[in-house]
Amino acid sequence: MKPSPELTPSQPYLIRAWHEWCTDNGLTPYVTVWVDASVQVPREYVKDDEIVLNISYDSTTSLQLGNDYLAFKARFAGVVRDVMVPVDRVLAIFARENGQGMAFPKASLQAQGLDQAGSSQEDDLQDQDGSAEPVPSHLTSVPVAATPEAEKSVEKRAVKTKTGGRPTLTRIK
């Protein structure tokens, strides 16, 4: 039996699929990103080592959803900034309007031996015979709560936007 070649990660394909689904349905795709030294984002918008980014075609220029990086230009407080995010730093992709999407656990980053600086700790992953153990990929769906409170929350955000205030994103855990 021939050994199977190493499979490519599924995460970039899932990100592109969710982005396309959101776009086709008139929804706004957002990503939550774990920020470390390998991520190029405006640091003043990072909170608790995470940032939430709007990756819709309307909000970005030159959007590239590649196998290794998400790259685009976007305005932050009216200033155009370059953004580059390694795909493995994306923690979730979801639709702003209804919360549907997919989460990728942060634990898989830590299991790969990536610390806050983004450096590999392969020595820690190797066992005594010198071989690195394979790291399983785990994906999780983000459930959508169809509760009256969730619907009211969406309505409140829509009202804020219509009245000229800046739209806000509330992260619900």
Beta strands, then each sheet from edge to edge (+ up, - down):
strand 1: 29-34
strand 2: 50-54
strand 3: 60-65
strand 4: 69-76
strand 5: 79-86
strand 6: 90-95
strand 7: 101-103
strand 8: 140-142
sheet 1: 2+ 1- 6+ 7- 8+
sheet 2: 3+ 4- 5+
end
